[in-house]
Amino acid sequence: MRRSRLSEGVESAVEQAREAAGDGLVGVAGASIVRQGLNAGVLDAVRINLAPVLLGDGIRFFDGLENAPIPLKPPRVVEGEQVTHLYFEVAA
């Protein structure tokens, strides 16, 4: 019986996504998955979509980073209507 690779962790999930995407981009979302990806060193970039709303609760994106500080290159900033998109490449 072939073992499923779905439960092998974020490293395996990103690897499988990259294989499936070929030359395309792969994205992950959600505080827990992003944190796991940063901790595992498998993310090339971080994208933050900043909206003018303060929620006051939820999971913090960057709590519990094992390799902090993680250096990022200066951001590319794209302003939208009621949102600012910040694109940071991880500085290897």
Contacts in CASP RR format, 6 or more apart in sequence:
PFRMAT RR
TARGET T0000
AUTHOR 0000-0000-0000
METHOD contacts of the structure
MODEL  1
MRRSRLSEGVESAVEQAREAAGDGLVGVAGASIVRQGLNAGVLDAVRINL
APVLLGDGIRFFDGLENAPIPLKPPRVVEGEQVTHLYFEVAA
5 12 0 8 1.000
5 16 0 8 1.000
6 13 0 8 1.000
9 36 0 8 1.000
10 28 0 8 1.000
10 33 0 8 1.000
10 36 0 8 1.000
10 37 0 8 1.000
10 40 0 8 1.000
10 42 0 8 1.000
11 37 0 8 1.000
11 40 0 8 1.000
11 42 0 8 1.000
13 28 0 8 1.000
14 26 0 8 1.000
14 28 0 8 1.000
14 37 0 8 1.000
14 40 0 8 1.000
14 42 0 8 1.000
14 43 0 8 1.000
15 42 0 8 1.000
17 26 0 8 1.000
17 27 0 8 1.000
18 26 0 8 1.000
28 34 0 8 1.000
28 37 0 8 1.000
28 43 0 8 1.000
30 59 0 8 1.000
30 61 0 8 1.000
31 58 0 8 1.000
31 59 0 8 1.000
31 60 0 8 1.000
31 61 0 8 1.000
32 59 0 8 1.000
34 43 0 8 1.000
34 46 0 8 1.000
34 61 0 8 1.000
35 61 0 8 1.000
35 62 0 8 1.000
35 63 0 8 1.000
35 64 0 8 1.000
35 65 0 8 1.000
37 43 0 8 1.000
38 46 0 8 1.000
38 62 0 8 1.000
38 65 0 8 1.000
38 67 0 8 1.000
38 70 0 8 1.000
38 90 0 8 1.000
39 64 0 8 1.000
39 65 0 8 1.000
39 66 0 8 1.000
39 67 0 8 1.000
41 67 0 8 1.000
41 90 0 8 1.000
43 90 0 8 1.000
44 89 0 8 1.000
44 90 0 8 1.000
45 87 0 8 1.000
45 88 0 8 1.000
45 89 0 8 1.000
45 90 0 8 1.000
46 72 0 8 1.000
46 87 0 8 1.000
46 88 0 8 1.000
46 90 0 8 1.000
47 85 0 8 1.000
47 86 0 8 1.000
47 87 0 8 1.000
47 88 0 8 1.000
48 85 0 8 1.000
48 86 0 8 1.000
48 88 0 8 1.000
49 83 0 8 1.000
49 84 0 8 1.000
49 85 0 8 1.000
49 86 0 8 1.000
50 83 0 8 1.000
50 84 0 8 1.000
50 85 0 8 1.000
50 86 0 8 1.000
51 82 0 8 1.000
51 83 0 8 1.000
52 82 0 8 1.000
62 68 0 8 1.000
70 90 0 8 1.000
71 90 0 8 1.000
71 91 0 8 1.000
72 88 0 8 1.000
72 89 0 8 1.000
72 90 0 8 1.000
72 91 0 8 1.000
73 88 0 8 1.000
73 89 0 8 1.000
73 90 0 8 1.000
73 91 0 8 1.000
74 88 0 8 1.000
75 86 0 8 1.000
75 87 0 8 1.000
75 88 0 8 1.000
76 86 0 8 1.000
76 87 0 8 1.000
77 84 0 8 1.000
77 85 0 8 1.000
77 86 0 8 1.000
77 87 0 8 1.000
78 84 0 8 1.000
78 85 0 8 1.000
78 87 0 8 1.000
79 85 0 8 1.000
END
